[in-house]
Amino acid sequence: MPDPRGLSRHSRRAAHVGDQNLGSYLNSIIWTLTALSGLFIGLRLYSKLLRRRHLWWDDYVLIASWIALVVSISLQTVAVTLGLGNLYNDLGVDAANKVALYSISAGFASILATCWSKTSFAISLLRISTGRVRLFIWFIIISVNLVLGSNGTIQWVQCWPVRKLWDWNLDGSCFPPNIVQNYNTFVAAYSGLMDIVLALLPWKIIWTVTINKREKLGAMIAMSGGVIAGMMAFLKIMTLYVIGNDHATTVDLFIFGTAEPATAIMAASIPFLRALIRGDPQPKPPEFIEISDDGRKEKQSPALYAKDNDNAGESARDSWLEIARLEQARMPGDSGKPAPKLGRPDG
């Protein structure tokens, strides 16, 4: 067994397990996280069906993300039965090769789950955004898919022949380990940053909308859960050193690699649970402030939520846009006269 003094904190924990391994510990955490994310996405879909809302692209992409997450943890569980959770030095050659193959496959599925969970939430934000914010969200969608997609591709093409990825005794060549690790670090950092940016964007979108303050604060907090997913991504960076390290296990890497998409799925589902939380299948639309001609403020609660349709997700976006347009149209100009009517904004 390696000298624990020369290992990092994660490796020291693995080095002290003796005849035990961390496989059962890994299984308990990843299945709990996946079950919780499945519960949240199930409640999200139930809430939509309860209100007779059609599923839209963000729902389908999020479902695909959760399926990829299930595939990832299933592969991890198979790897645990083969010895994942032990130090690689303690495994036989055949067992180590199989664990490596299942681990690489699980990591690839985890990357897909992470990518699609962010894409789903970004698509949801497209429905309530306009102008430059909308263009910026498109940039996030494209860049996240390119960065994480290339990361998933590199997992399989970094060695030639590909079999050398899990059969280390095979003749062939691989990318320099430091290049792969540095790129993995960049991807994890970019992924975490995009989680945080997506979590903060609703504050910019909703902040200027004249609605009831409690409704506004609740909406912004509900849509900011992605900050936790970002934290998981940054914590994952601390575990990337275990890749290719015979004196460590990949348990912590898999835990944070599972936690990031799982928490992102939960965060993307929370804003859609309003009807269930309030116990109202047809929840009241948010109130907005209307300034009357004599200067008095009156709360209005118009039916801003239109029914979803099959070919576009206009209802959620129009709800917030209608509030913004009414706010601008009702505000008096410098001359004391109402501002001119506004046309439909771009986007």
SULWO-V464873 format. One record per residue. RES is the residue in one letter. PSI is psi in whole degrees, -180 to 180 (999 if undefined). Layout:
res=RES psi=PSI
res=RES psi=PSI
//
This chain:
res=M psi=138
res=P psi=156
res=D psi=116
res=P psi=-23
res=R psi=-23
res=G psi=8
res=L psi=164
res=S psi=176
res=R psi=-45
res=H psi=-40
res=S psi=-37
res=R psi=-39
res=R psi=-42
res=A psi=-36
res=A psi=-22
res=H psi=2
res=V psi=-13
res=G psi=-128
res=D psi=-11
res=Q psi=168
res=N psi=171
res=L psi=14
res=G psi=-47
res=S psi=-35
res=Y psi=-45
res=L psi=-48
res=N psi=-44
res=S psi=-38
res=I psi=-48
res=I psi=-36
res=W psi=-34
res=T psi=-46
res=L psi=-42
res=T psi=-38
res=A psi=-42
res=L psi=-44
res=S psi=-36
res=G psi=-38
res=L psi=-44
res=F psi=-45
res=I psi=-32
res=G psi=-43
res=L psi=-36
res=R psi=-49
res=L psi=-40
res=Y psi=-40
res=S psi=-41
res=K psi=-44
res=L psi=-35
res=L psi=-35
res=R psi=11
res=R psi=41
res=R psi=141
res=H psi=148
res=L psi=147
res=W psi=-177
res=W psi=-37
res=D psi=-34
res=D psi=-46
res=Y psi=-40
res=V psi=-38
res=L psi=-38
res=I psi=-43
res=A psi=-38
res=S psi=-44
res=W psi=-38
res=I psi=-43
res=A psi=-36
res=L psi=-42
res=V psi=-42
res=V psi=-42
res=S psi=-50
res=I psi=-27
res=S psi=-42
res=L psi=-37
res=Q psi=-39
res=T psi=-41
res=V psi=-42
res=A psi=-34
res=V psi=-40
res=T psi=-21
res=L psi=-8
res=G psi=-1
res=L psi=132
res=G psi=-19
res=N psi=162
res=L psi=141
res=Y psi=-30
res=N psi=-23
res=D psi=-5
res=L psi=151
res=G psi=166
res=V psi=-47
res=D psi=-44
res=A psi=-41
res=A psi=-39
res=N psi=-43
res=K psi=-42
res=V psi=-41
res=A psi=-42
res=L psi=-48
res=Y psi=-33
res=S psi=-43
res=I psi=-42
res=S psi=-42
res=A psi=-40
res=G psi=-38
res=F psi=-45
res=A psi=-36
res=S psi=-38
res=I psi=-43
res=L psi=-44
res=A psi=-42
res=T psi=-46
res=C psi=-48
res=W psi=-30
res=S psi=-40
res=K psi=-42
res=T psi=-41
res=S psi=-48
res=F psi=-37
res=A psi=-39
res=I psi=-39
res=S psi=-41
res=L psi=-29
res=L psi=-28
res=R psi=-16
res=I psi=15
res=S psi=160
res=T psi=169
res=G psi=-135
res=R psi=-34
res=V psi=-42
res=R psi=-42
res=L psi=-39
res=F psi=-38
res=I psi=-39
res=W psi=-39
res=F psi=-42
res=I psi=-46
res=I psi=-49
res=I psi=-46
res=S psi=-40
res=V psi=-43
res=N psi=-35
res=L psi=-47
res=V psi=-51
res=L psi=-34
res=G psi=-43
res=S psi=-34
res=N psi=-43
res=G psi=-36
res=T psi=-42
res=I psi=-31
res=Q psi=-31
res=W psi=-21
res=V psi=5
res=Q psi=-17
res=C psi=149
res=W psi=126
res=P psi=160
res=V psi=-33
res=R psi=-24
res=K psi=-18
res=L psi=-39
res=W psi=-13
res=D psi=88
res=W psi=-18
res=N psi=-5
res=L psi=141
res=D psi=143
res=G psi=-167
res=S psi=154
res=C psi=160
res=F psi=151
res=P psi=132
res=P psi=-37
res=N psi=-33
res=I psi=-45
res=V psi=-44
res=Q psi=-40
res=N psi=-39
res=Y psi=-39
res=N psi=-39
res=T psi=-44
res=F psi=-45
res=V psi=-45
res=A psi=-41
res=A psi=-44
res=Y psi=-40
res=S psi=-46
res=G psi=-40
res=L psi=-42
res=M psi=-34
res=D psi=-46
res=I psi=-41
res=V psi=-45
res=L psi=-31
res=A psi=-29
res=L psi=-21
res=L psi=-40
res=P psi=-29
res=W psi=-40
res=K psi=-40
res=I psi=-43
res=I psi=-22
res=W psi=-40
res=T psi=-3
res=V psi=130
res=T psi=86
res=I psi=170
res=N psi=132
res=K psi=-38
res=R psi=-41
res=E psi=-43
res=K psi=-49
res=L psi=-42
res=G psi=-42
res=A psi=-41
res=M psi=-41
res=I psi=-43
res=A psi=-32
res=M psi=9
res=S psi=12
res=G psi=-16
res=G psi=-14
res=V psi=-37
res=I psi=-42
res=A psi=-39
res=G psi=-40
res=M psi=-39
res=M psi=-38
res=A psi=-42
res=F psi=-35
res=L psi=-33
res=K psi=-31
res=I psi=-36
res=M psi=-14
res=T psi=-1
res=L psi=-19
res=Y psi=-20
res=V psi=-16
res=I psi=118
res=G psi=7
res=N psi=113
res=D psi=-15
res=H psi=19
res=A psi=163
res=T psi=164
res=T psi=18
res=V psi=-51
res=D psi=-37
res=L psi=-44
res=F psi=-34
res=I psi=-51
res=F psi=-31
res=G psi=-27
res=T psi=-37
res=A psi=-36
res=E psi=-56
res=P psi=-33
res=A psi=-47
res=T psi=-32
res=A psi=-39
res=I psi=-43
res=M psi=-43
res=A psi=-37
res=A psi=-19
res=S psi=-28
res=I psi=-46
res=P psi=-18
res=F psi=4
res=L psi=12
res=R psi=-41
res=A psi=-39
res=L psi=-40
res=I psi=-39
res=R psi=-8
res=G psi=29
res=D psi=111
res=P psi=-32
res=Q psi=79
res=P psi=152
res=K psi=141
res=P psi=158
res=P psi=146
res=E psi=149
res=F psi=164
res=I psi=124
res=E psi=129
res=I psi=115
res=S psi=173
res=D psi=-31
res=D psi=10
res=G psi=-6
res=R psi=147
res=K psi=129
res=E psi=133
res=K psi=133
res=Q psi=154
res=S psi=69
res=P psi=163
res=A psi=88
res=L psi=-17
res=Y psi=105
res=A psi=160
res=K psi=144
res=D psi=153
res=N psi=169
res=D psi=-29
res=N psi=4
res=A psi=154
res=G psi=60
res=E psi=-24
res=S psi=-50
res=A psi=-43
res=R psi=-46
res=D psi=-29
res=S psi=-52
res=W psi=-37
res=L psi=-37
res=E psi=-39
res=I psi=-46
res=A psi=-41
res=R psi=-42
res=L psi=-39
res=E psi=-47
res=Q psi=-40
res=A psi=-29
res=R psi=-19
res=M psi=129
res=P psi=147
res=G psi=-174
res=D psi=-26
res=S psi=-3
res=G psi=-6
res=K psi=151
res=P psi=145
res=A psi=154
res=P psi=157
res=K psi=143
res=L psi=142
res=G psi=175
res=R psi=126
res=P psi=158
res=D psi=154
res=G psi=999
//
